[in-house]
Amino acid sequence: MVLSSRRRSRPLLVLVGASLLAATLLPLRPASAAPVPALVDVTACPSDGRLVGPRFLGLSVEWSTVTPWFGAVATEASTATVTTSAPLQVVPATVRLLQGLRDTTGRGGLLRVGGNSQDGYVWDAHGRTAGNRLFRGTVTPGMLRAVLEAARQAGWQVQLGTNLAVDRPDLVHQEVAYAVRHDPGHVLAAVELGNEPNGYLSEADYLRRFTRYADALAADPVTRHVPLAGPGTSQGVSPAWQADLLALVRQRYGVPLVWSGWHAYGNKPTVGQLLAPATSDAWRRAVLSARANVPGVPSRVTEGNSVGSGGLSSVSNVTGSGTWLADTLLTGAHAGLAGYSAHAWDGAVDPSAGWRSWYTPFTVRSGQVHASPELYAMSLLAGLSGSRFCTTTTRGWDGARTTEAHGGIASVAPVPPAPPATSTATVVTTPVSATSTPRLRTWSAVRPGRGAVDVYLLSEPVPGGAGTGPQQAVLVRVRPAVTLATVAAPPPATALAYGGVSCGDLAPSVNGSHVFPEGVLRPVPLTVVPSAPGSYRVGIRPCQVVRLTVPLVPATKPATPAR
């Protein structure tokens, strides 16, 4: 479903500080009038904390989206012969969208071109795009050049998905050679041979066919050193596919795969089930298992999203789906996942196919971007690459505590409200019952290059399936050992919040800002003045994700006495 980028613009985050007292947080009253705020303590950011690798955030797109989303050679529509000197028409809005998802160092993510169309599109050096359909068609030089050029302008890298099903190693060799020769920005990061080959080949047949393709690339000096990725298997496939492919490539070609790729979907019928703790725990175990199968090689999800086969209406296209993606990215990163590419496509490019992509983070039509919930959640986590996870202790709204190196999930059993021991003021919120209290998930990570700690707060849906609920108060404390602060007045933090008015909202935003049709999102961070040294108060509703950025303050040295 294509969502309006201007449907609603209302503030999502309520912050308490010297400059902000929003209407939904009433003036301060006695502590007995409110439940205990949740407490998040960032206690340490060790140098050996889990490091999030480069280009963690990614996108996966179908070949059928390349022409409308990225562009093509200008003369391609009028001639069957495409010359290398023909001018490119790259879609500016898509480039700007990708630029907005770069990390804090200006480095973009990984763009994987593939999916179902990967084994349905065939390279033709003199082909045309006029007959292309959703999952079957022709890959032309113009399409390939447009992808490479858009990635170059946006600072992204490309994983090139090629057709294994047709069993034509010669065509894939020609395609890869063309890409190498027309990649002035050196953005081609890897070649993937086939999409979910377990769907049409046995493992033994796959390895034999993979070898023929890889041999064809290795025989040409132009393509010999192009990194290979794979196997790109679907969910639930035996881990032997990944381990055996890695062993084959190492033994035959003397180099490992650049990364081991696999696909993962949430595949739950409701938002509540997508965001259930059991779903998140199963996802963590899947990441750890995938990494164990390929020791020493990065493990990436090269295609993933909420629900397979295009997703589900009212599940994959609502605020809660973006919340699920945020949890998936943060949980996966902490478990050591090297990257995650959210899958995107648009059934409107071929209405006759009868398919609709409910989960796509965005579409591009007539040169304009139409954002969906997951794009907003991705924008909140674009700076995750290069961060190291910190140690975080979380006390839920019930007073129960969890402590893990990455964060935790707060228990929801209610207890009588009591004032927090470290609080100097009380936030008054609507009292909640045992059946209406959501759970809080937290992570924190330090960004050395930026000199800041990012604290991520995620509120689950209300137990029982309710899509909305009252705002809850959270007190975030970043200990002096983390901030290195020795000054009397620590600096304010800034906050961005993803969410809508409910888990089922079709038009969420970040701090009330929406993506413009030209592909730009410009949310204004809100200033959070500390309520006490190192303490910051925020409010959060069910299915919201808040990123609180606390600056690190260099320790001050005592003045040297004058002599």
PECORHU-V940770 format. One record per residue. N is the residue number from 1. RES is the residue in three letters. SS is DSSP state (H for helix, E for strand, - for the rest). Layout:
BEGIN
n=N res=RES ss=SS
n=N res=RES ss=SS
END
This chain:
BEGIN
n=1 res=MET ss=-
n=2 res=VAL ss=-
n=3 res=LEU ss=-
n=4 res=SER ss=-
n=5 res=SER ss=-
n=6 res=ARG ss=-
n=7 res=ARG ss=-
n=8 res=ARG ss=-
n=9 res=SER ss=-
n=10 res=ARG ss=-
n=11 res=PRO ss=-
n=12 res=LEU ss=-
n=13 res=LEU ss=-
n=14 res=VAL ss=E
n=15 res=LEU ss=E
n=16 res=VAL ss=E
n=17 res=GLY ss=-
n=18 res=ALA ss=-
n=19 res=SER ss=-
n=20 res=LEU ss=-
n=21 res=LEU ss=-
n=22 res=ALA ss=-
n=23 res=ALA ss=-
n=24 res=THR ss=-
n=25 res=LEU ss=-
n=26 res=LEU ss=E
n=27 res=PRO ss=-
n=28 res=LEU ss=-
n=29 res=ARG ss=-
n=30 res=PRO ss=-
n=31 res=ALA ss=H
n=32 res=SER ss=H
n=33 res=ALA ss=H
n=34 res=ALA ss=-
n=35 res=PRO ss=-
n=36 res=VAL ss=-
n=37 res=PRO ss=-
n=38 res=ALA ss=E
n=39 res=LEU ss=E
n=40 res=VAL ss=E
n=41 res=ASP ss=E
n=42 res=VAL ss=E
n=43 res=THR ss=E
n=44 res=ALA ss=E
n=45 res=CYS ss=-
n=46 res=PRO ss=-
n=47 res=SER ss=-
n=48 res=ASP ss=-
n=49 res=GLY ss=-
n=50 res=ARG ss=-
n=51 res=LEU ss=E
n=52 res=VAL ss=-
n=53 res=GLY ss=-
n=54 res=PRO ss=-
n=55 res=ARG ss=-
n=56 res=PHE ss=-
n=57 res=LEU ss=E
n=58 res=GLY ss=E
n=59 res=LEU ss=E
n=60 res=SER ss=E
n=61 res=VAL ss=E
n=62 res=GLU ss=E
n=63 res=TRP ss=H
n=64 res=SER ss=H
n=65 res=THR ss=H
n=66 res=VAL ss=H
n=67 res=THR ss=H
n=68 res=PRO ss=H
n=69 res=TRP ss=H
n=70 res=PHE ss=-
n=71 res=GLY ss=E
n=72 res=ALA ss=E
n=73 res=VAL ss=E
n=74 res=ALA ss=-
n=75 res=THR ss=-
n=76 res=GLU ss=H
n=77 res=ALA ss=H
n=78 res=SER ss=H
n=79 res=THR ss=-
n=80 res=ALA ss=-
n=81 res=THR ss=-
n=82 res=VAL ss=-
n=83 res=THR ss=-
n=84 res=THR ss=-
n=85 res=SER ss=-
n=86 res=ALA ss=-
n=87 res=PRO ss=-
n=88 res=LEU ss=E
n=89 res=GLN ss=E
n=90 res=VAL ss=E
n=91 res=VAL ss=-
n=92 res=PRO ss=H
n=93 res=ALA ss=H
n=94 res=THR ss=H
n=95 res=VAL ss=H
n=96 res=ARG ss=H
n=97 res=LEU ss=H
n=98 res=LEU ss=H
n=99 res=GLN ss=H
n=100 res=GLY ss=-
n=101 res=LEU ss=-
n=102 res=ARG ss=-
n=103 res=ASP ss=-
n=104 res=THR ss=-
n=105 res=THR ss=-
n=106 res=GLY ss=-
n=107 res=ARG ss=-
n=108 res=GLY ss=-
n=109 res=GLY ss=-
n=110 res=LEU ss=E
n=111 res=LEU ss=E
n=112 res=ARG ss=E
n=113 res=VAL ss=E
n=114 res=GLY ss=E
n=115 res=GLY ss=H
n=116 res=ASN ss=H
n=117 res=SER ss=H
n=118 res=GLN ss=H
n=119 res=ASP ss=H
n=120 res=GLY ss=-
n=121 res=TYR ss=E
n=122 res=VAL ss=E
n=123 res=TRP ss=E
n=124 res=ASP ss=-
n=125 res=ALA ss=-
n=126 res=HIS ss=-
n=127 res=GLY ss=-
n=128 res=ARG ss=-
n=129 res=THR ss=-
n=130 res=ALA ss=-
n=131 res=GLY ss=-
n=132 res=ASN ss=-
n=133 res=ARG ss=-
n=134 res=LEU ss=-
n=135 res=PHE ss=-
n=136 res=ARG ss=-
n=137 res=GLY ss=E
n=138 res=THR ss=E
n=139 res=VAL ss=E
n=140 res=THR ss=-
n=141 res=PRO ss=H
n=142 res=GLY ss=H
n=143 res=MET ss=H
n=144 res=LEU ss=H
n=145 res=ARG ss=H
n=146 res=ALA ss=H
n=147 res=VAL ss=H
n=148 res=LEU ss=H
n=149 res=GLU ss=H
n=150 res=ALA ss=H
n=151 res=ALA ss=H
n=152 res=ARG ss=H
n=153 res=GLN ss=H
n=154 res=ALA ss=H
n=155 res=GLY ss=-
n=156 res=TRP ss=-
n=157 res=GLN ss=E
n=158 res=VAL ss=E
n=159 res=GLN ss=E
n=160 res=LEU ss=E
n=161 res=GLY ss=E
n=162 res=THR ss=E
n=163 res=ASN ss=-
n=164 res=LEU ss=-
n=165 res=ALA ss=-
n=166 res=VAL ss=-
n=167 res=ASP ss=-
n=168 res=ARG ss=-
n=169 res=PRO ss=H
n=170 res=ASP ss=H
n=171 res=LEU ss=H
n=172 res=VAL ss=H
n=173 res=HIS ss=H
n=174 res=GLN ss=H
n=175 res=GLU ss=H
n=176 res=VAL ss=H
n=177 res=ALA ss=H
n=178 res=TYR ss=H
n=179 res=ALA ss=H
n=180 res=VAL ss=H
n=181 res=ARG ss=H
n=182 res=HIS ss=-
n=183 res=ASP ss=-
n=184 res=PRO ss=-
n=185 res=GLY ss=-
n=186 res=HIS ss=-
n=187 res=VAL ss=-
n=188 res=LEU ss=E
n=189 res=ALA ss=E
n=190 res=ALA ss=E
n=191 res=VAL ss=E
n=192 res=GLU ss=E
n=193 res=LEU ss=E
n=194 res=GLY ss=-
n=195 res=ASN ss=-
n=196 res=GLU ss=-
n=197 res=PRO ss=H
n=198 res=ASN ss=H
n=199 res=GLY ss=H
n=200 res=TYR ss=-
n=201 res=LEU ss=-
n=202 res=SER ss=-
n=203 res=GLU ss=H
n=204 res=ALA ss=H
n=205 res=ASP ss=H
n=206 res=TYR ss=H
n=207 res=LEU ss=H
n=208 res=ARG ss=H
n=209 res=ARG ss=H
n=210 res=PHE ss=H
n=211 res=THR ss=H
n=212 res=ARG ss=H
n=213 res=TYR ss=H
n=214 res=ALA ss=H
n=215 res=ASP ss=H
n=216 res=ALA ss=H
n=217 res=LEU ss=H
n=218 res=ALA ss=H
n=219 res=ALA ss=-
n=220 res=ASP ss=-
n=221 res=PRO ss=-
n=222 res=VAL ss=-
n=223 res=THR ss=-
n=224 res=ARG ss=-
n=225 res=HIS ss=-
n=226 res=VAL ss=-
n=227 res=PRO ss=-
n=228 res=LEU ss=E
n=229 res=ALA ss=E
n=230 res=GLY ss=E
n=231 res=PRO ss=E
n=232 res=GLY ss=E
n=233 res=THR ss=E
n=234 res=SER ss=-
n=235 res=GLN ss=-
n=236 res=GLY ss=-
n=237 res=VAL ss=-
n=238 res=SER ss=-
n=239 res=PRO ss=-
n=240 res=ALA ss=H
n=241 res=TRP ss=H
n=242 res=GLN ss=H
n=243 res=ALA ss=H
n=244 res=ASP ss=H
n=245 res=LEU ss=H
n=246 res=LEU ss=H
n=247 res=ALA ss=H
n=248 res=LEU ss=H
n=249 res=VAL ss=H
n=250 res=ARG ss=H
n=251 res=GLN ss=H
n=252 res=ARG ss=H
n=253 res=TYR ss=H
n=254 res=GLY ss=-
n=255 res=VAL ss=-
n=256 res=PRO ss=-
n=257 res=LEU ss=-
n=258 res=VAL ss=-
n=259 res=TRP ss=E
n=260 res=SER ss=E
n=261 res=GLY ss=E
n=262 res=TRP ss=E
n=263 res=HIS ss=E
n=264 res=ALA ss=E
n=265 res=TYR ss=E
n=266 res=GLY ss=-
n=267 res=ASN ss=-
n=268 res=LYS ss=-
n=269 res=PRO ss=-
n=270 res=THR ss=-
n=271 res=VAL ss=H
n=272 res=GLY ss=H
n=273 res=GLN ss=H
n=274 res=LEU ss=H
n=275 res=LEU ss=-
n=276 res=ALA ss=-
n=277 res=PRO ss=H
n=278 res=ALA ss=H
n=279 res=THR ss=H
n=280 res=SER ss=H
n=281 res=ASP ss=H
n=282 res=ALA ss=H
n=283 res=TRP ss=H
n=284 res=ARG ss=H
n=285 res=ARG ss=H
n=286 res=ALA ss=H
n=287 res=VAL ss=H
n=288 res=LEU ss=H
n=289 res=SER ss=H
n=290 res=ALA ss=H
n=291 res=ARG ss=H
n=292 res=ALA ss=H
n=293 res=ASN ss=H
n=294 res=VAL ss=-
n=295 res=PRO ss=-
n=296 res=GLY ss=-
n=297 res=VAL ss=-
n=298 res=PRO ss=-
n=299 res=SER ss=E
n=300 res=ARG ss=E
n=301 res=VAL ss=E
n=302 res=THR ss=E
n=303 res=GLU ss=E
n=304 res=GLY ss=E
n=305 res=ASN ss=E
n=306 res=SER ss=-
n=307 res=VAL ss=-
n=308 res=GLY ss=-
n=309 res=SER ss=-
n=310 res=GLY ss=-
n=311 res=GLY ss=-
n=312 res=LEU ss=-
n=313 res=SER ss=-
n=314 res=SER ss=-
n=315 res=VAL ss=-
n=316 res=SER ss=-
n=317 res=ASN ss=-
n=318 res=VAL ss=-
n=319 res=THR ss=H
n=320 res=GLY ss=H
n=321 res=SER ss=H
n=322 res=GLY ss=H
n=323 res=THR ss=H
n=324 res=TRP ss=H
n=325 res=LEU ss=H
n=326 res=ALA ss=H
n=327 res=ASP ss=H
n=328 res=THR ss=H
n=329 res=LEU ss=H
n=330 res=LEU ss=H
n=331 res=THR ss=H
n=332 res=GLY ss=H
n=333 res=ALA ss=H
n=334 res=HIS ss=H
n=335 res=ALA ss=-
n=336 res=GLY ss=-
n=337 res=LEU ss=-
n=338 res=ALA ss=-
n=339 res=GLY ss=E
n=340 res=TYR ss=E
n=341 res=SER ss=E
n=342 res=ALA ss=E
n=343 res=HIS ss=E
n=344 res=ALA ss=E
n=345 res=TRP ss=-
n=346 res=ASP ss=-
n=347 res=GLY ss=H
n=348 res=ALA ss=H
n=349 res=VAL ss=H
n=350 res=ASP ss=H
n=351 res=PRO ss=H
n=352 res=SER ss=H
n=353 res=ALA ss=H
n=354 res=GLY ss=-
n=355 res=TRP ss=-
n=356 res=ARG ss=-
n=357 res=SER ss=-
n=358 res=TRP ss=-
n=359 res=TYR ss=-
n=360 res=THR ss=-
n=361 res=PRO ss=-
n=362 res=PHE ss=E
n=363 res=THR ss=E
n=364 res=VAL ss=E
n=365 res=ARG ss=E
n=366 res=SER ss=-
n=367 res=GLY ss=-
n=368 res=GLN ss=E
n=369 res=VAL ss=E
n=370 res=HIS ss=E
n=371 res=ALA ss=E
n=372 res=SER ss=-
n=373 res=PRO ss=H
n=374 res=GLU ss=H
n=375 res=LEU ss=H
n=376 res=TYR ss=H
n=377 res=ALA ss=H
n=378 res=MET ss=H
n=379 res=SER ss=H
n=380 res=LEU ss=H
n=381 res=LEU ss=-
n=382 res=ALA ss=H
n=383 res=GLY ss=H
n=384 res=LEU ss=H
n=385 res=SER ss=-
n=386 res=GLY ss=-
n=387 res=SER ss=-
n=388 res=ARG ss=E
n=389 res=PHE ss=E
n=390 res=CYS ss=-
n=391 res=THR ss=E
n=392 res=THR ss=E
n=393 res=THR ss=E
n=394 res=THR ss=E
n=395 res=ARG ss=E
n=396 res=GLY ss=-
n=397 res=TRP ss=-
n=398 res=ASP ss=-
n=399 res=GLY ss=-
n=400 res=ALA ss=-
n=401 res=ARG ss=E
n=402 res=THR ss=E
n=403 res=THR ss=E
n=404 res=GLU ss=E
n=405 res=ALA ss=-
n=406 res=HIS ss=-
n=407 res=GLY ss=E
n=408 res=GLY ss=E
n=409 res=ILE ss=E
n=410 res=ALA ss=-
n=411 res=SER ss=-
n=412 res=VAL ss=-
n=413 res=ALA ss=-
n=414 res=PRO ss=-
n=415 res=VAL ss=-
n=416 res=PRO ss=-
n=417 res=PRO ss=-
n=418 res=ALA ss=-
n=419 res=PRO ss=-
n=420 res=PRO ss=-
n=421 res=ALA ss=-
n=422 res=THR ss=-
n=423 res=SER ss=-
n=424 res=THR ss=-
n=425 res=ALA ss=-
n=426 res=THR ss=-
n=427 res=VAL ss=-
n=428 res=VAL ss=E
n=429 res=THR ss=-
n=430 res=THR ss=-
n=431 res=PRO ss=-
n=432 res=VAL ss=-
n=433 res=SER ss=-
n=434 res=ALA ss=-
n=435 res=THR ss=-
n=436 res=SER ss=-
n=437 res=THR ss=-
n=438 res=PRO ss=-
n=439 res=ARG ss=-
n=440 res=LEU ss=E
n=441 res=ARG ss=E
n=442 res=THR ss=E
n=443 res=TRP ss=E
n=444 res=SER ss=E
n=445 res=ALA ss=E
n=446 res=VAL ss=E
n=447 res=ARG ss=E
n=448 res=PRO ss=-
n=449 res=GLY ss=-
n=450 res=ARG ss=-
n=451 res=GLY ss=-
n=452 res=ALA ss=E
n=453 res=VAL ss=E
n=454 res=ASP ss=E
n=455 res=VAL ss=E
n=456 res=TYR ss=E
n=457 res=LEU ss=E
n=458 res=LEU ss=E
n=459 res=SER ss=E
n=460 res=GLU ss=-
n=461 res=PRO ss=-
n=462 res=VAL ss=-
n=463 res=PRO ss=-
n=464 res=GLY ss=-
n=465 res=GLY ss=-
n=466 res=ALA ss=-
n=467 res=GLY ss=-
n=468 res=THR ss=-
n=469 res=GLY ss=-
n=470 res=PRO ss=-
n=471 res=GLN ss=-
n=472 res=GLN ss=E
n=473 res=ALA ss=E
n=474 res=VAL ss=E
n=475 res=LEU ss=E
n=476 res=VAL ss=E
n=477 res=ARG ss=E
n=478 res=VAL ss=E
n=479 res=ARG ss=-
n=480 res=PRO ss=H
n=481 res=ALA ss=H
n=482 res=VAL ss=H
n=483 res=THR ss=H
n=484 res=LEU ss=-
n=485 res=ALA ss=-
n=486 res=THR ss=-
n=487 res=VAL ss=-
n=488 res=ALA ss=-
n=489 res=ALA ss=-
n=490 res=PRO ss=-
n=491 res=PRO ss=-
n=492 res=PRO ss=-
n=493 res=ALA ss=E
n=494 res=THR ss=E
n=495 res=ALA ss=E
n=496 res=LEU ss=E
n=497 res=ALA ss=E
n=498 res=TYR ss=E
n=499 res=GLY ss=E
n=500 res=GLY ss=-
n=501 res=VAL ss=-
n=502 res=SER ss=-
n=503 res=CYS ss=-
n=504 res=GLY ss=-
n=505 res=ASP ss=-
n=506 res=LEU ss=-
n=507 res=ALA ss=-
n=508 res=PRO ss=-
n=509 res=SER ss=E
n=510 res=VAL ss=E
n=511 res=ASN ss=-
n=512 res=GLY ss=-
n=513 res=SER ss=E
n=514 res=HIS ss=-
n=515 res=VAL ss=-
n=516 res=PHE ss=-
n=517 res=PRO ss=-
n=518 res=GLU ss=-
n=519 res=GLY ss=-
n=520 res=VAL ss=-
n=521 res=LEU ss=-
n=522 res=ARG ss=-
n=523 res=PRO ss=-
n=524 res=VAL ss=-
n=525 res=PRO ss=-
n=526 res=LEU ss=E
n=527 res=THR ss=E
n=528 res=VAL ss=E
n=529 res=VAL ss=-
n=530 res=PRO ss=-
n=531 res=SER ss=-
n=532 res=ALA ss=E
n=533 res=PRO ss=-
n=534 res=GLY ss=-
n=535 res=SER ss=E
n=536 res=TYR ss=E
n=537 res=ARG ss=E
n=538 res=VAL ss=E
n=539 res=GLY ss=E
n=540 res=ILE ss=E
n=541 res=ARG ss=-
n=542 res=PRO ss=-
n=543 res=CYS ss=-
n=544 res=GLN ss=-
n=545 res=VAL ss=E
n=546 res=VAL ss=E
n=547 res=ARG ss=E
n=548 res=LEU ss=E
n=549 res=THR ss=E
n=550 res=VAL ss=E
n=551 res=PRO ss=E
n=552 res=LEU ss=-
n=553 res=VAL ss=-
n=554 res=PRO ss=-
n=555 res=ALA ss=-
n=556 res=THR ss=-
n=557 res=LYS ss=-
n=558 res=PRO ss=-
n=559 res=ALA ss=-
n=560 res=THR ss=-
n=561 res=PRO ss=-
n=562 res=ALA ss=-
n=563 res=ARG ss=-
END
